[in-house]
């Protein structure tokens, strides 16, 4: 699945866009200045996304990549 495919499925399932996840992650203390904090592990973010949004591992990793800055809304 392409990165855009992951984002599309996440939006359909949760109603949330990438910017929404960035905002919530900031509120939860996972990010600072729109980037995942160095001390925050991917497993913490995955656990949050699985618990609150019932996202699977692959979809959660797409959000991790977004929060790390490895990918953005325009990535393929």
LUMGU-770795 format. One record per residue (C-alpha): residue in one letter; x, y, z. Coordinates in steps of 0.001 Angstrom, whole numbers, plus 524288, in hexadecimal, padded with zeros to 5 digits. Example, Ala and Ser with C-alpha at 12.3 -4.5 7.8 and 13.67 -1.06 7.14 Angstrom:
A8300C7EE6C81E78 S835667FBDC81BE4 
***
This chain:
X800008000080000 X8050380DA17FCE3 X806D1817BF80772 X7FB4381F38801CB X7F357812B380297 X7F6828119B81108 X7F29381FC18136E X7E5F181E0280BD7 X7E246811D48139D X7E5C28188582072 X7DD0A8240C81CDD X7D1D781AEE81960 X7D3458135A8260F X7D5A181E9982F88 X7D0D582ADE828AF X7DE05830EA82BEA X7E7AD837278228F X7F676837708244C X7F5C38450A82A43 X7EC1183FFC8345A X7F5948355683873 X8008983F4F83946 X7F84C847C484241 X7F41683C8584AFB X8020C8373F84BB9 X806B7844B584FFD X7FC1C8455B85A66 X8001B837D185F47 X80E4983C2E86041 X8135183311855A7 X817FF83E1984CE1 X81E1D84B6584DC9 X81E7F8551984293 X8175484B33839FC X821D8840AD83BB7 X821CD83457843D7 X82A0A8366585002 X8368A82E5E8503F X832B5827B985CED X825828235A85799 X82607815B3851EE X81DE38113A84682 X817F5806B884F49 X811F88114B857F4 X80B6D817CB84C52 X806EE80ABB846DC X800E680708853F5 X7F9A18141485471 X7F4758129E8468C X7F04E8048C848AB X7E98A807DF85580 X7E2B7814768519A X7E0338121984319 X7E1488035684148 X7EB9680547836B2 X7F3BE7F9A8832C9 X802797F9558331C X8049E7FD9E824FB X7FB4180900825D6 X8011380D05832DA X80EAA80CB982CF8 X809E8815F48224C X8063381FAE82CF0 X8136081D8B83383 X81A28820B28269A X811C482CE182590 X815248313483367 X8239F82E6E83162 X82372836B582523 X8279E82B5681C7F X81B1882CD2814AD X810D283746812A7 X8037A838C480C6D X809B98394D7FEF3 X8125B82D3E8002F X80F5D821E57F73C 
***
